[in-house]
Amino acid sequence: MKNVEMSVEGKVLTIKVDITKEYGSSASGKSIIVATTEGNTNVPDVDGMKIGLNVYKKK
């Protein structure tokens, strides 16, 4: 994961992303990656639940 923090409190998943960061171009080259889970990943402390997240902006 890049620039993604996740936590679960009770029944609420909180996702934290610093929107000031950049991690280079996307594979297509059309966008700049701000945050990514780099595919599907497990939600912390929750069995059988996954998340896939991409945060990006146009070049």
C-alpha positions as CSV (number, residue, x, y, z in Angstrom):
1,M,0.0,0.0,0.0
2,K,1.1,3.5,-0.7
3,N,-0.3,6.4,1.4
4,V,-3.3,4.5,2.8
5,E,-4.0,4.0,6.5
6,M,-7.0,1.9,7.5
7,S,-8.6,1.2,10.9
8,V,-11.7,-0.4,12.1
9,E,-13.5,0.9,15.2
10,G,-16.7,-1.1,16.0
11,K,-18.5,-1.4,12.7
12,V,-16.8,1.6,11.0
13,L,-13.9,1.4,8.6
14,T,-11.8,4.6,8.5
15,I,-9.5,5.3,5.5
16,K,-6.8,8.0,5.8
17,V,-5.0,9.4,2.7
18,D,-2.6,12.3,2.6
19,I,-3.9,14.1,-0.5
20,T,-0.7,16.2,-0.8
21,K,1.5,13.2,-1.7
22,E,2.2,11.9,-5.2
23,Y,3.6,8.5,-6.3
24,G,4.2,9.1,-10.0
25,S,2.3,8.3,-13.2
26,S,-0.3,5.6,-13.5
27,A,0.3,2.7,-15.9
28,S,-1.6,4.5,-18.7
29,G,0.3,7.7,-18.0
30,K,-2.9,9.8,-17.9
31,S,-3.0,10.2,-14.1
32,I,-0.8,10.8,-11.1
33,I,-1.2,8.3,-8.3
34,V,-2.0,9.9,-4.9
35,A,-2.7,6.6,-2.9
36,T,-3.3,3.0,-3.7
37,T,-3.8,-0.4,-2.0
38,E,-2.0,-1.9,-5.1
39,G,-4.9,-4.2,-5.8
40,N,-7.3,-5.8,-3.3
41,T,-6.1,-6.2,0.3
42,N,-7.7,-7.4,3.5
43,V,-9.6,-5.0,5.7
44,P,-7.8,-4.9,9.1
45,D,-9.4,-7.1,11.8
46,V,-12.3,-8.2,9.6
47,D,-12.3,-11.8,8.3
48,G,-13.2,-12.3,4.7
49,M,-13.5,-8.6,3.8
50,K,-11.3,-6.9,1.2
51,I,-10.8,-3.5,-0.2
52,G,-9.3,-2.1,-3.4
53,L,-8.6,1.6,-3.5
54,N,-7.0,4.0,-6.0
55,V,-6.8,7.8,-5.4
56,Y,-5.5,9.7,-8.4
57,K,-5.6,13.0,-10.2
58,K,-5.3,14.1,-13.8
59,K,-1.9,15.2,-15.1
